[in-house]
């Protein structure tokens, strides 16, 4: 079993990341697991050692301990977005409006209910398996800091109610500030289906549990191509060290999917960046509140996301360099200085009192970046084709911490269904088999994504400057991006 080791680069530097996020400073990186050593066979081969891959392996082995399950990971489990995210375990998911229009509102409501239940499912498994991940179910607080944002906030709450989310509560400025003292707040909304987590602790614990269940995990094993079954030959995952043949090969590569042969335009690797402060003193928290450990977001078009960590830091994220030409991914999480400066400025706009502790030369303990998978219609999908033996789950658009659990249980049911089990409520959810067209070729892809985010930033500047309603620039960007 892998044991922790100290990260190779100092986590106290805002620019020295070495492929790891701040979250690993508390755990250390795991000792490398053995790479694949020659051809192998399995019942299910999972490509990708993040939350999707590990949750899928976990649920398959719990359902059928006799299954031979192998996970192949190009670096180490949790190297990608699963170990670099903001630690939001919440019930939002990509594509609800699209699912409602294409498959009916009832189907979208069913998906939402499944996501609500998935928040508690992750918490349940962590407790049952002895995984300590700093989980606090404080809900999700969204704030509005200008009039257009406040109008969108009210519309958001109305929409939540229309999808059965009647616990979503609209808050006035004072009520919102009583939870978290965000400067300039005009109003807020709070919903219960959210928890703060420490994602690396959850992921490392899940990997440990999977190994104890008998899952074979091979790290430093990049998969270059996934081939379908052909005739008598089963599906295969090809690596430089040999191929793994399996009845099913499941792709769980999210933002790194473009690196597989034939998948460059399947999902776009979107970049997101984060900073985390040094621990802030009791005097800061006395004025700021945040006693409920809610996850915090806002209603800007280029939105931010944040949490109060277990050791009293603020971890805050947003878009830095959103996309690299040719679907290239970031350089092991290294974050540009201008992105760090932008995130610091955002932090100080929300929490001016933090300026006493966070300045241009101090107070930011670490910065990092990660890539997330974005389908062309911004809808997550799950699929399994028994004929080819290929399946996948992903395209979470940054909402994957909870969604991966639901995706994994859905893949489990689809695998068992292919073996003769009956359909389940999860296999009937609208994202199963949802077809998504591919992204445009370059340079259209690069121009489109950078143009979209330039438009959203321009819209936020307009609205922050006193515009009464939502900027028409944002409305146009929404239509062109396919997000709505």
C-alpha positions in Angstrom: 0.0 0.0 0.0 1.3 3.5 -0.8 2.5 5.7 2.0 2.7 9.5 2.1 5.8 11.3 1.1 6.6 15.0 1.2 5.9 17.0 -2.0 9.0 17.5 -4.0 8.6 21.3 -4.2 7.8 23.8 -1.4 4.1 24.4 -1.1 4.9 27.8 0.5 5.8 29.3 -2.9 3.1 30.9 -5.0 4.7 29.8 -8.2 6.5 26.6 -7.4 3.8 24.0 -7.8 5.4 20.8 -9.2 2.1 19.4 -10.3 0.6 19.4 -6.8 -2.0 21.6 -5.1 -2.0 23.0 -1.6 -4.2 20.2 -0.5 -1.2 17.8 -0.6 0.7 19.9 2.0 -1.3 18.2 4.7 -1.1 14.7 3.4 2.2 14.5 1.4 2.2 12.8 -2.0 1.7 9.1 -1.9 4.7 6.9 -2.7 4.5 5.9 -6.4 2.6 2.8 -7.1 4.1 0.3 -9.5 3.6 0.9 -13.2 2.1 -1.7 -15.5 4.7 -4.3 -16.4 3.6 -6.1 -19.5 0.3 -7.1 -21.0 -2.5 -7.8 -18.6 -6.2 -8.8 -18.5 -9.1 -7.6 -16.4 -12.9 -7.7 -16.3 -13.0 -3.9 -16.2 -10.1 -1.6 -17.0 -10.5 2.0 -15.9 -8.3 4.7 -17.5 -7.7 7.6 -15.1 -7.1 7.6 -11.4 -9.1 10.6 -10.3 -12.5 10.6 -8.6 -14.4 9.1 -11.5 -12.0 6.2 -11.9 -11.6 5.4 -8.2 -15.3 5.8 -7.3 -16.1 3.5 -10.3 -13.6 0.9 -9.1 -14.9 1.2 -5.5 -18.5 0.7 -6.4 -17.8 -2.2 -8.8 -15.8 -4.1 -6.2 -18.4 -3.5 -3.6 -21.1 -4.8 -5.9 -19.1 -7.8 -7.1 -15.9 -8.5 -5.2 -15.0 -11.2 -7.8 -14.6 -8.6 -10.6 -11.0 -8.0 -11.7 -10.7 -4.2 -11.8 -7.6 -2.4 -12.9 -7.0 1.4 -12.8 -4.3 2.9 -15.1 -3.1 6.4 -14.2 -0.5 8.4 -16.2 1.0 10.2 -13.2 -0.4 9.5 -9.7 -3.9 9.1 -8.5 -5.3 12.6 -7.9 -2.7 14.4 -10.2 -5.5 16.0 -12.2 -8.6 18.0 -11.3 -9.6 15.6 -8.5 -6.6 16.8 -6.4 -6.6 20.4 -7.5 -10.2 21.6 -7.2 -11.9 24.0 -4.7 -13.3 21.3 -2.5 -17.0 21.9 -3.3 -19.0 18.8 -2.6 -22.3 20.2 -3.9 -25.3 19.2 -6.0 -24.9 21.5 -8.9 -24.3 19.8 -12.3 -23.6 20.7 -15.8 -26.5 20.8 -18.3 -29.7 20.8 -16.3 -31.4 23.2 -18.6 -30.3 21.3 -21.7 -31.5 18.0 -20.2 -34.9 19.6 -19.4 -35.4 20.9 -23.0 -34.3 17.7 -24.6 -35.7 15.1 -22.3 -38.4 16.9 -20.3 -38.4 18.7 -17.0 -39.2 15.5 -15.0 -36.0 13.9 -16.3 -34.0 16.9 -15.2 -35.7 17.0 -11.8 -34.8 13.3 -11.4 -31.2 14.1 -12.2 -31.2 16.9 -9.7 -32.6 14.7 -6.9 -29.9 12.1 -7.6 -27.3 14.8 -7.3 -28.8 16.0 -4.0 -28.6 12.5 -2.7 -25.0 12.1 -3.9 -23.8 14.8 -1.6 -24.8 12.7 1.4 -23.6 9.5 -0.3 -20.1 10.8 -0.5 -20.3 11.8 3.2 -21.7 8.4 4.1 -18.9 6.5 2.3 -16.2 8.7 3.8 -17.5 8.0 7.3 -18.1 4.3 6.7 -14.6 3.8 5.2 -12.8 5.9 7.8 -11.7 8.6 5.4 -11.1 11.9 7.3 -11.5 14.7 4.7 -12.4 17.8 6.8 -16.0 17.5 5.6 -18.4 20.1 6.9 -21.9 20.2 5.4 -22.5 23.9 5.7 -24.4 24.3 2.4 -23.7 26.7 -0.5 -23.9 30.5 -0.2 -24.1 32.6 -3.4 -23.7 36.3 -3.1 -24.7 39.3 -5.4 -22.6 42.4 -5.3 -24.3 44.7 -7.8 -27.8 45.1 -9.2 -27.5 42.8 -12.3 -26.1 40.1 -10.1 -28.9 40.5 -7.6 -31.5 40.2 -10.4 -29.7 37.0 -11.6 -29.6 35.7 -8.0 -33.4 36.1 -7.7 -34.0 34.4 -11.0 -31.6 31.6 -9.8 -33.6 31.0 -6.7 -36.9 30.9 -8.7 -35.3 28.4 -11.1 -34.1 26.2 -8.2 -37.7 26.1 -6.8 -39.0 25.2 -10.3 -36.7 22.1 -10.2 -37.9 21.1 -6.7 -35.1 22.8 -4.8 -37.5 24.5 -2.3 -34.9 24.6 0.4 -33.0 27.2 -1.6 -33.5 30.4 0.3 -33.2 34.0 -0.8 -31.4 36.2 1.7 -31.2 39.9 2.2 -28.0 41.8 2.5 -27.9 41.6 6.3 -28.9 37.9 6.3 -26.2 37.1 3.8 -23.5 39.1 5.7 -24.5 37.3 8.9 -23.3 34.1 7.3 -20.2 35.5 5.6 -19.2 39.1 5.6 -18.5 39.7 1.9 -17.9 43.4 1.1 -20.6 45.0 -0.9 -23.1 42.2 -0.7 -26.7 43.2 -1.8 -28.2 39.8 -1.3 -27.5 36.1 -1.2 -29.0 32.7 -1.5 -28.3 29.6 0.6 -29.0 25.9 -0.2 -28.3 22.9 2.0 -26.9 20.5 -0.6 -23.2 21.4 -0.2 -20.2 20.6 1.9 -16.7 21.7 2.2 -14.1 19.0 1.8 -10.4 18.6 1.6 -10.2 16.9 -1.8 -6.8 15.3 -1.6 -7.6 13.6 1.7 -10.8 12.2 0.2 -9.0 11.0 -2.9 -6.1 9.4 -1.1 -8.4 7.7 1.3 -10.5 6.4 -1.6 -7.4 5.0 -3.3 -6.4 3.2 -0.1 -9.9 1.7 0.3 -9.9 0.6 -3.4 -6.6 -1.2 -3.0 -7.9 -2.9 0.2 -10.8 -4.2 -1.9 -8.4 -5.7 -4.4 -8.4 -3.1 -7.1 -5.1 -3.1 -9.1 -3.8 0.5 -9.5 -0.9 1.2 -11.8 0.6 4.7 -11.8 3.1 6.3 -14.2 1.3 4.3 -16.9 0.0 6.7 -19.6 -2.7 5.3 -21.9 -2.2 6.5 -25.4 -5.2 4.9 -27.1 -8.3 3.0 -26.2 -9.4 0.4 -28.8 -12.9 -1.2 -29.0 -13.6 -4.9 -29.1 -13.2 -6.4 -32.6 -14.3 -9.9 -33.4 -13.0 -12.2 -30.7 -10.5 -9.6 -29.4 -11.8 -7.7 -26.3 -11.4 -3.9 -25.8 -7.9 -2.7 -24.9 -6.1 0.1 -23.3 -2.7 0.7 -24.9 0.3 1.9 -22.9 4.0 2.0 -23.6 4.4 -1.0 -21.2 1.8 -3.3 -22.6 -2.0 -3.4 -23.3 -4.7 -4.2 -20.8 -7.5 -6.3 -22.3 -10.8 -6.2 -20.7 -14.5 -6.9 -21.2 -15.0 -3.2 -20.6 -12.6 -0.3 -20.8 -13.9 2.8 -19.1 -12.5 6.3 -19.9 -12.3 8.5 -16.8 -9.8 11.1 -18.1 -11.9 14.3 -17.8 -9.7 17.3 -18.8 -7.0 15.1 -20.1 -9.2 13.3 -22.6 -7.8 15.3 -25.5 -4.4 13.5 -25.0 -5.9 10.2 -26.2 -5.7 9.3 -29.8 -8.9 10.4 -31.6 -10.3 12.4 -28.7 -8.7 15.8 -29.3 -12.1 17.5 -30.0 -14.2 15.4 -27.6 -14.0 17.6 -24.5 -12.2 20.9 -24.2 -9.6 21.1 -21.4 -10.6 24.3 -19.5 -8.1 25.8 -17.1 -9.0 26.9 -13.6 -6.7 28.4 -11.0 -6.6 28.8 -7.2 -4.8 30.5 -4.4 -4.8 29.8 -0.7 -3.9 32.3 2.0 -1.8 31.8 5.0 -3.9 31.0 8.1 -5.9 34.0 9.1 -6.1 35.1 12.7 -9.2 35.0 15.0 -9.5 38.7 14.7 -10.2 38.4 11.0 -12.8 35.7 11.4 -14.5 37.6 14.2 -15.4 40.3 11.7 -15.9 38.0 8.7 -17.9 35.2 10.3 -18.1 32.1 8.1 -18.7 30.0 11.1 -20.9 27.6 9.1 -18.0 26.7 6.7 -20.4 27.3 3.8 -18.8 27.0 0.3 -19.0 30.5 -1.3 -19.7 31.6 -4.8 -20.9 34.7 -6.6 -23.2 35.7 -9.5 -20.6 37.2 -11.7 -20.3 35.9 -15.2 -16.6 35.1 -14.6 -17.4 33.7 -11.2 -15.3 32.8 -8.2 -15.5 30.0 -5.7 -14.1 29.7 -2.3 -14.0 27.9 1.0 -12.7 28.4 4.6 -10.3 25.6 5.2 -10.0 23.4 8.3 -6.9 25.4 9.4 -8.6 28.8 8.8 -7.3 29.9 5.4 -9.3 31.1 2.5 -8.9 29.0 -0.7 -10.3 31.0 -3.7 -10.4 30.1 -7.4 -11.4 31.4 -10.8 -10.5 31.3 -14.4 -6.9 32.3 -15.2 -5.7 31.3 -18.7 -8.9 29.5 -19.7 -7.7 27.5 -22.6 -4.4 26.6 -24.4 -4.2 26.3 -28.1 -4.6 22.8 -29.5 -6.2 21.5 -26.3 -2.9 21.4 -24.5 -3.1 21.1 -20.7 -1.3 23.2 -18.1 2.4 22.6 -17.2 1.9 20.5 -14.1 -0.2 23.0 -12.4 2.2 26.0 -12.7 0.2 29.2 -12.4 1.1 32.5 -14.1 2.0 35.4 -11.9 -0.7 37.6 -13.4 -3.3 35.0 -12.6 -2.1 34.9 -9.0 -2.4 38.7 -8.9 -5.9 38.6 -10.3 -7.0 36.0 -7.8 -5.4 38.1 -5.0 -7.3 41.2 -6.2 -10.5 39.2 -6.2 -9.9 38.0 -2.7 -9.3 41.5 -1.4 -12.5 42.8 -3.2 -14.5 40.3 -1.3 -12.6 40.5 2.0 -10.9 43.9 2.3 -9.9 43.1 5.9 -7.6 40.3 4.5 -5.4 43.1 3.1 -3.7 43.3 6.5 -2.4 39.8 6.0 -2.3 39.3 2.2 -0.2 41.6 0.1 1.7 41.5 -3.2 4.7 39.9 -1.5 3.2 37.8 1.3 0.1 36.1 2.5 -0.5 33.7 -0.4 0.7 30.4 0.7 0.3 28.5 -2.6 -1.2 28.8 -6.1 -2.0 26.1 -8.6 -4.0 25.3 -11.7 -6.0 22.4 -13.1 -7.9 21.4 -16.1 -11.6 20.4 -16.3 -13.5 18.7 -19.1 -16.0 20.8 -21.1 -18.3 19.2 -23.7 -19.6 21.3 -26.6 -23.0 21.7 -25.0 -21.7 21.9 -21.4 -23.5 18.7 -20.4 -22.0 15.9 -18.4 -22.4 12.4 -19.9 -22.2 8.7 -19.0 -22.1 6.0 -21.6 -21.4 2.2 -21.9 -21.6 0.3 -25.2 -21.6 -3.4 -24.6 -20.8 -4.2 -28.2 -17.6 -2.3 -28.3 -16.8 -2.7 -24.6 -16.1 1.0 -24.3 -17.6 3.4 -21.8 -16.9 6.8 -20.2 -18.1 9.4 -17.8 -17.2 13.0 -17.5 -17.5 16.5 -18.9 -18.3 17.9 -15.5 -17.4 21.5 -16.3 -15.9 22.0 -12.9 -18.7 20.4 -10.8 -17.2 17.0 -10.6 -16.5 16.4 -6.9 -20.1 15.1 -6.3 -20.9 14.3 -9.9 -18.2 11.7 -10.1 -19.9 9.6 -7.4 -23.1 9.6 -9.3 -21.3 8.9 -12.5 -19.5 6.0 -10.9 -22.6 4.4 -9.5 -24.2 4.8 -12.9 -21.3 3.1 -14.7 -21.5 0.3 -12.1 -25.1 -0.3 -12.9 -24.5 -0.1 -16.7 -21.7 -2.7 -16.4 -23.9 -5.0 -14.2 -26.8 -4.5 -16.6 -24.6 -5.6 -19.5 -23.9 -8.7 -17.5 -27.6 -9.5 -17.2 -28.8 -7.3 -14.3 -31.9 -5.2 -14.7 -32.1 -1.5 -15.4 -32.0 0.9 -12.4 -33.1 4.4 -11.7 -29.6 5.6 -12.3 -29.4 4.0 -15.8 -32.6 5.9 -16.7 -31.1 9.3 -15.9 -31.0 11.7 -18.9 -27.2 12.0 -19.1 -26.9 8.3 -19.9 -26.2 8.1 -23.7 -26.5 11.8 -24.1 -25.0 12.7 -27.5 -22.7 15.7 -27.8 -21.1 17.1 -30.9 -17.4 17.6 -31.1 -15.7 21.0 -30.6 -14.7 23.0 -33.6 -11.2 22.6 -35.1 -8.4 25.1 -34.3 -8.1 28.1 -34.5 -11.8 28.4 -34.0 -11.7 26.6 -30.7 -9.1 28.9 -29.3 -10.7 32.1 -30.7 -14.1 31.0 -29.4 -13.1 30.2 -25.8 -10.8 33.3 -25.3 -13.5 35.5 -26.9 -16.1 34.1 -24.6 -14.2 34.8 -21.5 -13.1 38.2 -22.7 -16.8 38.9 -23.2 -17.7 37.7 -19.7 -15.0 39.8 -18.1 -16.2 42.9 -20.1 -19.7 42.2 -19.0 -18.6 42.0 -15.4 -16.8 45.3 -15.7 -19.9 46.9 -17.2 -22.1 45.7 -14.5 -19.7 46.6 -11.8 -19.6 50.1 -13.2 -23.3 50.7 -12.5 -25.2 49.1 -15.3 -28.8 48.4 -14.2 -29.3 45.1 -15.9 -27.4 42.1 -17.2 -24.9 43.2 -19.9 -26.0 42.3 -23.5 -22.4 41.2 -24.0 -22.9 38.3 -21.6 -26.2 37.3 -23.2 -24.5 37.1 -26.6 -21.6 35.1 -25.1 -24.1 32.7 -23.4 -25.7 32.0 -26.8 -22.5 31.6 -28.7 -20.8 29.4 -26.1 -23.8 26.9 -26.0 -24.0 27.2 -22.3 -27.7 28.1 -22.3 
